[in-house]
């Protein structure tokens, strides 16, 4: 009995510790935004930017038998000079970002049919980055960026296509709101049942990339790697494969995405 109490107590402490870290991370990023406001107000070396990008997204760690899906982001932000020569800079932006994954499997109760599933997670995302801008020529720059992001989940949905039929369906459950078991009718490609737990709305991780700016046009490459778990447990896949990814990459699924973007600098 004492051992059980001890295990529950330490697990509670661990969960509280992770919540504290997330709260501190959010406060730190909000603090960075507040610190940037005086620089933005001065307007001495600030460029406003509008950007959109498309690429691929998936989750890693604790799950298998999934594939990447097309993701995108659109938004705007500011590029603020921190040094007199304009090399060192601070960038912040606000984006609508779609992430998620796909998987092949089966659907049905008495009659089991092949199906394809696509899960999309829509976030309001705030990347904050330090940047080094190198001049290549007149009005031509190469910029290297590195930092982090925090995001809030707005909506999570799964769409299904049943192969060799006209049936397709977008399930009505918002995955950020509650668990979903697909009516106990969804299976992965190895015929294992798929059940989604409730997904965490808050996400945070590393964010970086590089830009080529020619005049007002920005061509960029961006990578986002989640450091917080999408949910509290792996939700599908081969148990052996899931255990192997858990050992190598962590026990819980996390977002990862990469995309190419194009933007306009005012």
C-alpha positions, 0 to 999 in steps of 0.5 A, a space after each residue: 500500500 505504501 509503495 502504491 501511494 509512493 508511485 502515485 505521488 511521484 507520478 503526480 509530481 512528474 505531471 505537475 513538473 511538466 505542467 510547470 515547464 510548459 507554463 514557464 515556456 509560455 511565459 518566457 515566449 510571451 515575455 520575449 514578445 513584450 520585450 520586442 514591442 519597444 523595438 517594434 515601436 521605435 521602428 528604426 530597423 523593422 520589416 513587416 512580413 506576410 508568408 505562406 508555406 506548404 510541406 509535410 507533417 507527421 508525428 514521431 515517437 510512440 506510434 508506428 504505421 503512420 505516414 506524413 500528410 500535406 501541411 501548411 501555414 499562413 501568417 505574418 510577422 516582423 523582422 527586427 534589427 538588433 545590431 547597427 549593421 543589421 546582421 543580428 535580428 529577432 523575428 516573431 510571427 503569428 500563423 495558422 498552421 495545419 499539421 497531422 498525419 495519414 494512415 492506411 488501414 481498414 474500417 467496418 464491423 461485420 464487413 471490413 473494408 480497406 480505408 485511408 485516414 487523414 488526421 489534421 490538427 489546426 493550430 494558432 502558432 507563434 514562432 520566435 527566432 533569433 536570426 543572422 542576415 548575410 548580405 549577398 548583393 544589393 537587396 539580396 540576403 541570406 538569413 539563418 534562423 533558430 528559435 522556438 514556437 508555442 501553439 494552441 490547438 483550434 480543431 482536430 478532425 479525421 477524414 476517412 475514404 473507404 477504398 473501392 466505394 464512394 463512401 467518405 466521411 469526416 468524423 465530427 469529433 474534435 480530437 482536442 476535446 475528447 477521445 475517439 474510438 472510431 466507433 470501434 471500427 477503425 484498424 491500422 494496416 496490421 489489423 490493430 484497432 485504432 483509438 485516439 485519446 484526447 489530444 493536448 491543445 498546447 504544443 511547443 518545440 524548436 523552430 528554425 530555417 533559412 531564407 533567401 530574400 531578393 528585393 521584397 520577395 522571401 523564399 524560405 525553408 522551415 522545420 518545426 520539431 515538437 518537444 511536448 507530447 501530442 497526447 498521453 499515450 501512443 494510439 496505434 501501431 505495432 507494439 514492438 515498433 512503438 516500444 523501439 521508437 519510445 526508447 529512441 525518441 521518447 514515449 509520447 507522440 510529438 509533432 514534426 513538420 517541414 515546409 517551403 514558404 514564400 513571402 513578401 517583405 514590406 
